[in-house]
Amino acid sequence: MGRKLTSVYTALFRGMSSGLAGHDLYRFVTESCDAFSHKRLCRAALLAMLDPRTTDREALKGVYMLATDRKLRAAS
């Protein structure tokens, strides 16, 4: 995992751990990372879903919705 992806993943994980989801989580990640891009966010979201430390169902649901929403917006 590259340095930029790691920084996005770390910010995403910190936001999830503090209970953020949806647009609040997106805003937290964009403000926390200098190297933010939608592609990195989608990759970091997939990594967060695979992480065994992530056990909260609602957090996983929020990250999944965030990743799919951003991916669909980038495609259109």
DANORVEN-V311476 format. One record per pair of residues at least 12 apart in sequence whose ideal C-beta (glycine too) atoms are under 7 Angstrom apart, sorted by the first residue. I is the first residue (numbers start at 1). J is the second residue. D is the distance in Angstrom with one decimal. If there is no record, write none. Layout:
BEGIN
I|J|D, I|J|D
END
This chain:
BEGIN
4|35|3.7, 4|40|6.2, 5|40|5.4, 5|43|5.9, 5|44|6.2, 7|33|5.3, 7|35|5.7, 8|29|6.5, 8|33|5.2, 8|35|6.8, 8|36|6.3, 8|40|4.5, 8|41|6.1, 8|44|4.4, 9|44|4.0, 9|47|5.5, 9|48|6.7, 11|28|6.8, 11|29|4.8, 11|32|3.9, 11|33|5.1, 12|29|5.4, 12|44|4.9, 12|45|6.6, 12|48|5.6, 13|48|6.0, 15|28|4.2, 15|29|6.1, 16|48|6.6, 16|54|6.9, 16|59|4.6, 16|63|6.4, 21|58|6.9, 21|59|6.7, 21|62|3.2, 22|62|5.8, 22|65|6.8, 22|66|6.6, 25|62|6.3, 25|66|6.0, 26|66|5.8, 29|41|6.4, 38|70|4.9, 38|74|4.8, 41|67|6.9, 41|70|5.7, 42|67|4.9, 42|70|6.2, 42|71|5.3, 45|63|4.8, 45|66|6.1, 45|67|3.5, 46|67|6.7, 48|63|5.2, 49|63|6.2, 49|64|6.5
END
